Amino acid sequence: MSAITIVGSYIVALVMDVERLPLEGETVLGRDYHTTHGGKGSNMAVCASRLGAPTRFFGKIGRDAFGDGFRDLLRVENVESDTLLSSEAAPTAVGFIISSKTGENMIVVDPAANAEFSVADVSARPQAIASSAVTLAPLEIPLATALSAAAIARAAGRKFILNPAPALDLREVSLDDVFALTPNEREARVCLGLRPDDAIPDDEIACRLLRLGVKHVMLTRGERGVLWASKEGVRAVPAPPVQVIDTVGAGDAFNAGLAVGLSEGKEILEAVVLGVTTASLSTQRRETIASYPYRPEVDQWLAKSTSAAASIPFQ
């Protein structure tokens, strides 16, 4: 039985560097082409497994070489794949990423099989969710699919974490089955129908999100850590100081750490700190999956981090 089920996405990234981004209709030469594993669900599953939690991936891929590569990844990372579904028509999701030497990039994503991952797929396999202590879903799959998993989890007395990324306006959606909502600062505002750069303070944003029906809001804020809001109030949880090299995939690492902590029966503050520490350590290395730490490395930081967070009262 898995402690954590990721109801999520896999996207293979096709990456190339260019001197400058092409103009419309222009052809330019690139270099350093490579493919890499991506997708928030895939990232979360690998990170959770490296943190020591029995982890299952529940999602959909194509019947192609990219899908075969993902199966190989799950096997290497000790992630259960008994609920990895294959589309009969759609290919595995892909993202084309072109980056210039000035740091600009162009990204095009075809969700492909991820878009086919349906409520019916989840409803046909409820035990995958009901048997897991925590289920975690990002929104690179249909919102209805994620929320159907939330309903199954709550009915079974389990916890469900919704990471609203990419962000959607959630004001007209029932989130009563969601234990924790985990947007970053910009995503949090989009969830409330606001501009991503709206000047409303983060603590007010977090409190507004609580009113959507979720039990907890963990608003991630990069090097400033996480703002945790619940009926008890709002509490800031700092991130440990690290030498940041690459922040891509850090949000996925936080969600994985949070889910692992909750699956182990930790108090919510401890689970948040586990997530924050995991995310911070991941920023010290490049890429996503290659950056995710194993549990012994995280444990070296936890005593100090937990002590620091515990000293900050609710607002």
C-alpha positions in Angstrom: 0.0 0.0 0.0 1.3 3.4 -0.9 1.4 6.2 1.7 1.1 8.8 -1.1 -0.7 8.8 -4.4 0.1 11.4 -6.9 -2.8 12.1 -9.2 -1.0 14.0 -11.8 0.9 14.7 -15.0 4.0 13.6 -16.9 5.4 15.8 -19.6 8.7 15.1 -21.4 10.6 18.3 -22.0 12.5 18.8 -25.3 15.0 21.5 -24.6 17.3 23.6 -26.9 19.5 26.6 -26.4 19.7 29.5 -28.9 21.7 32.6 -29.2 18.5 34.7 -29.3 14.8 33.8 -29.6 13.5 33.6 -33.2 11.1 36.2 -34.6 7.9 35.1 -36.2 8.6 33.1 -39.3 12.4 33.0 -38.7 14.6 30.0 -38.5 17.6 30.1 -36.1 20.2 27.5 -35.2 20.2 25.9 -31.8 22.5 23.8 -29.7 22.6 21.5 -26.7 19.4 19.7 -27.5 18.3 17.3 -24.9 15.2 15.7 -23.4 14.4 15.6 -19.7 11.6 14.2 -17.5 9.1 16.9 -16.5 5.5 17.5 -15.4 4.6 18.5 -11.9 3.1 15.1 -11.1 6.2 13.3 -12.1 8.4 15.6 -10.1 6.3 15.2 -7.0 6.3 11.4 -7.3 10.0 11.1 -7.6 10.7 13.6 -4.8 8.2 11.9 -2.4 9.8 8.6 -3.1 13.3 10.0 -2.4 12.0 11.2 0.9 11.2 7.6 1.9 7.5 7.4 1.3 5.9 4.5 -0.5 4.6 6.4 -3.5 2.2 5.7 -6.4 1.8 7.6 -9.7 -1.8 7.8 -11.0 -2.0 9.4 -14.5 -2.0 8.8 -18.2 0.7 8.7 -20.9 0.9 7.7 -24.5 1.9 4.4 -26.0 5.2 5.7 -27.3 8.9 5.9 -26.5 8.4 8.9 -24.2 5.9 6.9 -22.2 8.3 4.0 -22.0 10.9 6.3 -20.7 8.6 7.4 -18.0 7.9 3.9 -16.9 11.7 3.3 -16.7 12.0 6.4 -14.5 9.3 5.2 -12.1 11.0 1.9 -11.8 14.4 3.4 -11.1 12.9 5.8 -8.5 10.8 3.1 -6.8 7.5 4.6 -7.6 4.5 2.3 -8.0 3.1 2.4 -11.5 0.1 0.0 -11.3 -2.2 3.0 -12.0 -0.2 4.4 -14.8 -2.7 4.4 -17.7 -2.1 4.5 -21.4 -4.1 6.4 -23.9 -5.3 4.6 -27.0 -5.1 7.8 -29.2 -3.1 10.6 -27.6 0.7 10.7 -27.3 2.6 11.4 -24.1 2.6 15.1 -23.2 5.5 17.1 -24.4 6.9 20.6 -23.9 9.2 22.4 -26.3 11.5 24.8 -24.4 13.8 27.2 -26.2 16.1 29.3 -24.0 18.4 32.2 -25.1 21.7 33.2 -23.6 20.0 36.2 -22.0 17.7 34.0 -20.0 14.5 34.5 -22.1 12.6 31.5 -23.1 9.7 30.2 -25.2 7.7 27.3 -24.0 4.9 25.4 -25.8 3.2 22.5 -24.1 0.9 19.9 -25.6 -1.0 18.2 -22.7 -1.9 15.3 -25.0 -2.6 12.2 -22.8 -2.8 14.4 -19.6 -5.9 16.1 -21.0 -7.5 12.7 -21.4 -7.0 11.7 -17.8 -10.7 11.7 -16.7 -13.1 11.5 -13.8 -14.0 8.1 -15.1 -10.4 7.0 -14.9 -10.2 8.0 -11.3 -13.7 6.7 -10.4 -12.8 3.2 -11.8 -9.8 2.9 -9.4 -10.9 4.5 -6.1 -8.8 2.2 -3.9 -5.6 3.8 -5.2 -6.7 6.9 -3.4 -8.7 5.5 -0.5 -5.8 3.3 0.5 -3.2 6.2 0.6 -2.8 8.4 3.6 -2.3 11.5 1.4 -3.2 12.2 -2.3 -1.6 15.1 -4.1 -2.7 16.6 -7.4 -1.4 19.6 -9.5 -3.6 21.1 -12.3 -1.7 19.9 -15.3 -4.6 17.5 -15.5 -8.3 18.5 -15.7 -9.6 20.2 -12.6 -12.6 17.9 -12.5 -10.3 14.9 -12.4 -8.3 16.3 -9.5 -11.5 17.2 -7.5 -12.9 13.7 -8.1 -9.8 12.3 -6.4 -10.3 14.8 -3.5 -13.9 13.5 -3.0 -12.7 9.9 -2.8 -9.9 10.8 -0.4 -12.2 12.7 2.0 -14.8 10.0 1.9 -12.1 7.5 3.0 -11.0 9.8 5.8 -7.7 10.6 4.0 -6.0 13.9 3.2 -6.0 15.6 -0.2 -3.6 18.4 -1.3 -4.4 20.5 -4.3 -1.5 22.4 -5.9 -3.3 24.9 -8.2 -0.6 25.1 -10.9 -1.2 26.1 -13.6 -3.6 28.4 -11.6 -7.3 28.7 -12.3 -10.0 30.9 -10.9 -11.4 28.7 -8.2 -14.1 31.0 -6.7 -17.0 29.0 -8.3 -15.6 25.6 -7.4 -16.4 23.6 -4.2 -13.1 23.0 -2.4 -14.7 21.4 0.7 -12.8 18.1 0.0 -9.4 19.8 -0.1 -7.3 19.5 3.1 -4.6 21.9 1.9 -4.3 24.3 -1.1 -0.7 25.1 -2.0 -0.3 28.0 -4.5 2.6 30.3 -4.9 2.1 34.0 -4.5 1.0 34.6 -8.1 -1.1 31.5 -8.4 -2.9 32.4 -5.1 -4.1 35.6 -6.6 -5.3 34.0 -9.9 -7.3 31.5 -7.8 -9.2 34.5 -6.4 -9.8 36.0 -9.9 -7.2 38.7 -9.3 -4.2 39.8 -11.4 -1.1 37.7 -10.5 0.7 40.9 -9.3 -2.2 42.3 -7.3 -0.9 44.3 -4.3 -3.2 42.8 -1.7 -1.0 41.5 1.2 -0.2 37.8 1.2 -1.9 37.2 4.6 -5.1 38.6 3.3 -4.9 36.5 0.1 -4.4 33.4 2.2 -7.4 34.2 4.4 -9.5 34.8 1.3 -8.5 31.4 0.0 -9.6 29.7 3.2 -13.0 31.0 2.6 -13.2 28.9 -0.5 -13.7 25.9 1.8 -10.2 24.4 2.1 -8.9 23.5 5.6 -5.4 24.9 5.2 -3.6 27.2 2.8 0.2 26.9 2.4 1.2 29.9 0.3 4.7 29.4 -1.0 7.0 32.4 -1.2 10.4 31.3 -2.5 13.3 32.3 -0.2 10.8 33.7 2.3 9.3 30.3 3.0 5.7 29.6 3.4 2.7 31.4 4.8 0.4 28.9 6.5 -3.2 29.9 7.1 -5.9 27.9 8.9 -8.8 28.6 11.3 -6.1 29.1 14.0 -4.6 32.1 12.2 -1.7 32.8 9.8 1.8 31.7 10.5 5.1 32.4 8.6 7.4 29.4 8.2 10.9 30.5 7.1 13.1 28.7 4.6 16.6 27.7 5.6 19.3 29.8 4.0 20.9 28.1 1.0 23.0 29.0 -2.1 20.3 29.2 -4.8 21.2 28.0 -8.2 18.0 26.9 -9.9 14.4 27.3 -8.5 12.6 25.3 -11.2 10.7 22.5 -9.6 11.1 23.8 -6.0 7.3 24.2 -5.6 6.9 20.5 -6.5 9.5 19.6 -3.9 7.6 21.5 -1.3 4.4 19.7 -2.1 6.1 16.3 -2.0 7.7 17.1 1.4 4.4 18.4 2.8 2.6 15.2 1.6 5.3 13.0 3.1 5.2 14.7 6.4 1.4 14.4 6.6 1.6 10.7 5.6 4.0 10.1 8.5 1.5 11.5 10.9 3.5 14.6 11.7 1.9 17.8 13.0 1.1 20.2 10.3 3.9 22.6 11.2 6.4 19.8 11.0 5.1 18.7 7.6 5.3 22.3 6.3 8.9 22.5 7.6 9.7 19.2 5.9 8.3 20.6 2.6 10.1 24.0 3.0 13.4 22.3 3.7 13.1 19.9 0.8 12.3 22.8 -1.6 15.2 24.9 -0.4 17.7 22.1 -0.7 16.4 21.4 -4.3 17.4 24.9 -5.4 21.0 24.2 -4.8 21.2 22.0 -8.0 20.1 22.4 -11.6 17.2 20.7 -13.4 14.2 19.3 -11.5 14.5 15.6 -10.8 18.2 15.7 -10.6 17.9 18.4 -7.9 15.6 16.5 -5.5 17.3 15.5 -2.2 17.2 12.1 -0.5 15.9 11.9 3.1 19.2 11.8 5.0 20.2 15.1 3.5 16.9 16.7 4.5 17.0 15.3 8.0 20.3 17.0 8.6 18.5 20.4 8.4 15.2 19.5 10.1 16.0 20.0 13.8 17.3 23.6 13.3 14.5 24.5 10.9 11.7 23.1 13.1 13.1 25.0 16.1 13.2 28.3 14.1 9.6 27.8 12.8 8.2 26.9 16.1 9.3 30.3 17.6 7.1 32.2 15.2 3.6 32.7 16.6 0.3 32.8 14.8 -0.7 36.3 13.7 
